[in-house]
Amino acid sequence: MKTVNKITLVGHLAADVNLMATKKGKSRATFPLATNRNVKDEKGEFKDHTDYHRIVFFGPLADISKQLLNKGSAVYVEGKLVNNSYKNKEGVLNYRTEVWGDELNVLTYKKEEPKEVSV
């Protein structure tokens, strides 16, 4: 039987892109992506709830993410869910779910810092 692992998200970056290199020298970018949904509270009223997703891009998409995105940028991301585990400094096993992106559409571009203009 064929299986499917695909996720599509549209949201805003909750922080700037963190770009680093893997042990093999490949670019790796991570950032939290915020999405909103309506949740009914105990009074039956709908309230906005924000979910945060850890997005990871590798290679050229990682470099492009760093160049074009910053906190608040709106993006469309397609990828797959990947579950990882690691031991922290105390030796406790932790689990983390990430979205490894393979498609990126930038909906709003990085805001440039204002430049001084002399008159």
C-alpha positions as CSV (number, residue, x, y, z in Angstrom):
1,M,0.0,0.0,0.0
2,K,1.3,3.5,-0.9
3,T,1.5,6.0,1.9
4,V,1.4,9.8,1.9
5,N,3.3,12.3,4.1
6,K,2.5,15.8,2.8
7,I,1.7,19.0,4.6
8,T,0.7,22.4,3.2
9,L,0.9,25.5,5.4
10,V,0.2,29.2,4.9
11,G,1.3,31.5,7.7
12,H,3.7,34.1,9.0
13,L,7.2,33.7,10.3
14,A,7.2,34.1,14.1
15,A,11.0,34.8,14.1
16,D,13.8,35.5,11.7
17,V,15.3,32.7,9.7
18,N,18.2,30.9,11.4
19,L,20.7,29.8,8.7
20,M,23.5,27.3,9.5
21,A,25.5,24.6,7.8
22,T,25.1,20.8,8.3
23,K,28.2,18.7,9.1
24,K,28.5,18.0,5.4
25,G,28.4,21.8,4.6
26,K,24.9,22.0,3.2
27,S,22.8,25.1,4.1
28,R,20.0,24.5,6.6
29,A,17.5,27.1,7.5
30,T,14.9,26.9,10.3
31,F,12.1,29.2,11.4
32,P,8.9,29.0,13.3
33,L,5.7,29.5,11.2
34,A,2.6,30.7,12.9
35,T,-0.9,29.6,11.6
36,N,-4.2,30.5,13.1
37,R,-7.4,28.5,13.7
38,N,-10.7,29.1,15.5
39,V,-11.3,27.1,18.7
40,K,-14.6,27.0,20.6
41,D,-14.2,27.9,24.2
42,E,-16.2,26.6,27.2
43,K,-18.8,29.3,26.6
44,G,-19.3,28.2,23.0
45,E,-17.6,31.3,21.6
46,F,-14.9,31.0,18.9
47,K,-11.5,32.3,19.8
48,D,-8.4,32.6,17.6
49,H,-5.6,30.1,18.5
50,T,-2.1,30.2,17.1
51,D,-0.1,27.1,16.3
52,Y,3.6,27.2,15.7
53,H,5.3,24.8,13.3
54,R,9.1,24.3,13.0
55,I,10.0,24.7,9.3
56,V,13.3,23.3,7.9
57,F,14.8,24.0,4.4
58,F,18.0,22.6,3.0
59,G,20.3,23.7,0.2
60,P,19.2,26.5,-2.1
61,L,15.8,26.9,-0.5
62,A,17.6,27.5,2.8
63,D,19.7,30.3,1.3
64,I,16.7,31.8,-0.4
65,S,14.7,31.8,2.9
66,K,17.5,33.7,4.6
67,Q,17.7,36.3,1.8
68,L,14.0,36.9,1.3
69,L,12.3,36.3,4.7
70,N,12.2,37.8,8.1
71,K,9.8,37.8,11.1
72,G,6.3,38.6,9.9
73,S,6.8,37.5,6.3
74,A,3.9,35.5,4.9
75,V,4.8,32.2,3.1
76,Y,3.2,29.1,1.5
77,V,5.1,26.0,2.5
78,E,4.8,22.4,1.2
79,G,6.7,19.6,2.7
80,K,6.6,16.5,4.9
81,L,6.4,15.8,8.6
82,V,9.6,14.4,10.1
83,N,9.8,13.2,13.7
84,N,13.2,13.4,15.4
85,S,14.6,12.5,18.8
86,Y,17.6,13.8,20.6
87,K,19.1,13.6,24.1
88,N,19.5,16.9,26.0
89,K,22.5,17.8,28.3
90,E,20.9,15.9,31.1
91,G,20.5,12.8,29.0
92,V,16.7,13.0,28.7
93,L,15.3,11.9,25.4
94,N,13.2,14.6,23.7
95,Y,11.1,14.4,20.6
96,R,10.5,17.1,18.0
97,T,8.2,17.2,14.9
98,E,9.4,19.3,12.0
99,V,8.1,20.2,8.6
100,W,10.9,19.6,6.0
101,G,10.0,21.9,3.2
102,D,10.4,21.2,-0.5
103,E,8.3,24.0,-1.8
104,L,8.4,27.7,-0.8
105,N,6.2,30.5,-2.2
106,V,7.0,33.9,-0.7
107,L,3.8,35.9,-0.2
108,T,5.4,39.0,1.4
109,Y,9.1,39.8,1.0
110,K,11.7,40.8,3.6
111,K,11.4,44.4,4.8
112,E,14.4,46.5,4.2
113,E,15.8,48.6,7.0
114,P,15.3,52.3,6.4
115,K,18.4,54.0,5.0
116,E,19.6,57.4,6.0
117,V,19.1,60.0,3.3
118,S,21.1,63.2,3.3
119,V,19.5,66.2,1.8
